[in-house]
Amino acid sequence: MDKQTLIDRIRKIESKREVLVDLLEQPNLGTLRLDVNQALEELDDLIEDFKETFPEAQES
């Protein structure tokens, strides 16, 4: 996988972060809330690592 493909894929994943945030706000989530919260934390870690690794890829 080349660098640009990786950047494009991470940006696509990052754009879907809001779906997890919206899901986390659902009142009837029950114990699934833990899994959604964990997924959100891991996604945030992935995005942070991506920005540290590819600072030039950040959109202005």
N, C-alpha and C positions, 0 to 999 in steps of 0.2 A: 504494500500500500504506500503510495507516495504521500508526501507531506500535505499537499493541497487537498487530497481526498480525506485525510484524517481531519484537517481543519474544517472541512465542509460537514463531515459527519458529526463532529463535536458541536458545531453551531446548530445543526438540526436538532440534536438531543437537547441542547440548552434552550432552544425555542419551545420545547415541550414541557419545560419545568413547571410552568403555570398550571398544567393539568394536575400535577401532584399536589400543588398548593390548593387548588380548588377542591380536590378530593379530600384533602385533610380537613377542610372546613365543613364537610358533611356531618351532620349530627348523628346519623345512624350507622356510622362506620364500625362501631364496636371494637373488637380486638384487632381488626384489620388496620386500625389507626397506627398501631406500632409498626407494622410493615411499611405503610405509606411513609411514615415519619423517617424510618430507616432508609428507605429508597431516596427520599429527599436529601437527607444528610450525605449519602454516598454520591448522589448526583452533584451536590454542591462541592464536595471534595474533588470529584473528577474535573469539574469546571475550573476550580482553583488551581489544580495541578496543571491543567491545560494552559491556563493563562501564564503560569510561571515558566512552563516549558517553551511556549510559543508566544512571547510577549508581542512580537510583531504582528500576530494574527488578530489582536484585539481591534474591534471596530472603533472608529473614532466618533 
